Amino acid sequence: STTSSSKNDGPAALIFLHGLGDTPRGWKSLETMLPSIVPRLSQLTYVFPVAPTIPISINGGMTMPGWFDVLDWPIGITARDDREGMIASKNRILNEVTQKLLVEHQIPKSRIVVGGFSQGGAIALLSAYHTENNSNNETTTNTDNDANSDDDQYAGCVSLSGWLTLEEDYHSKTSTSNMKLPPLFWGHGQYDDKVLFEQHSHGIQVLQDKLDIDITYDFYPVGHSSDPDEIQALAHFLDRLLYGNDSENNNETQNNNVNQTASSS
């Protein structure tokens, strides 16, 4: 399927969350790289939030920048979740960063793409698709679940080498059947030895089974890092999503969408 544009007028923004142990500096180059591929992405407001410095279990409890605690290493599909830390970071992005974009730049949530790398990608996925309606266990998730309006959703989601967390909270398509959920771009390195490559096909399969999401996905011949072709695909995804058109790249993306999830595990 192709990615439809999200109200392709007015200002828009990309929130991009860095990975464990990193800083926003590690991804600030997106602000120049993306417009070098698609010039009109220079119109975006780019936001690179800073993760808090917290104790990390796999690091012997030593502190480092992280959106939540990491309990297992490497991070495969059986890795345990730090539910409290994940929900706290998701709510911080919603209540602080997203709200600030509205107040200071008049950019509504429906014109914001939330994305990230590794841990940041995990929080981006949580921000876009996890709501109180999904969960039997959590009562303090999104603060705006009660409406079925597209305005209550982010414009899109980006996960680079991320993984789906709190999987048990995603039940069925019925609870969100009236809502149009944000389109997703999910890229992953096929030689990733930190967030294992199995997370890519597994997460995509769960989201496709449980939610009605338009997913553009591909994998790249790298480890736990981004790839130039991945950034290229990301630029065209953002352009189609936020500004429409980009027809010359439509066929390429449709081909990417056909990548088989089953065989990539």
Buried (B, 14 or more C-beta within 10 A) or exposed (E): EBBEBBBBEEBBBBBBBBBBBBEBEBBBEBBEBBBEBBEBBEEBBBBBBEBEEBEBBBBEEEEBBBBBBBEEEBBBBEBEBBBEBBBBBBBBBBEEBBEEBBEEBEBBBBBBBBBBBBBBBBBBBBBBBBBBBBBEEBEEBBEEBEEEEBEBBBBBBBBBBBBBBBBEBBBEBEBBEEBBBBBBBBBBBEEBEBBBBBBBBBBBBBBBEBBEBBBBBBBBEBBBBBBEEBBBBBBBBBBBBBBBEBEEBBEEBEEBBEBEBEEBB
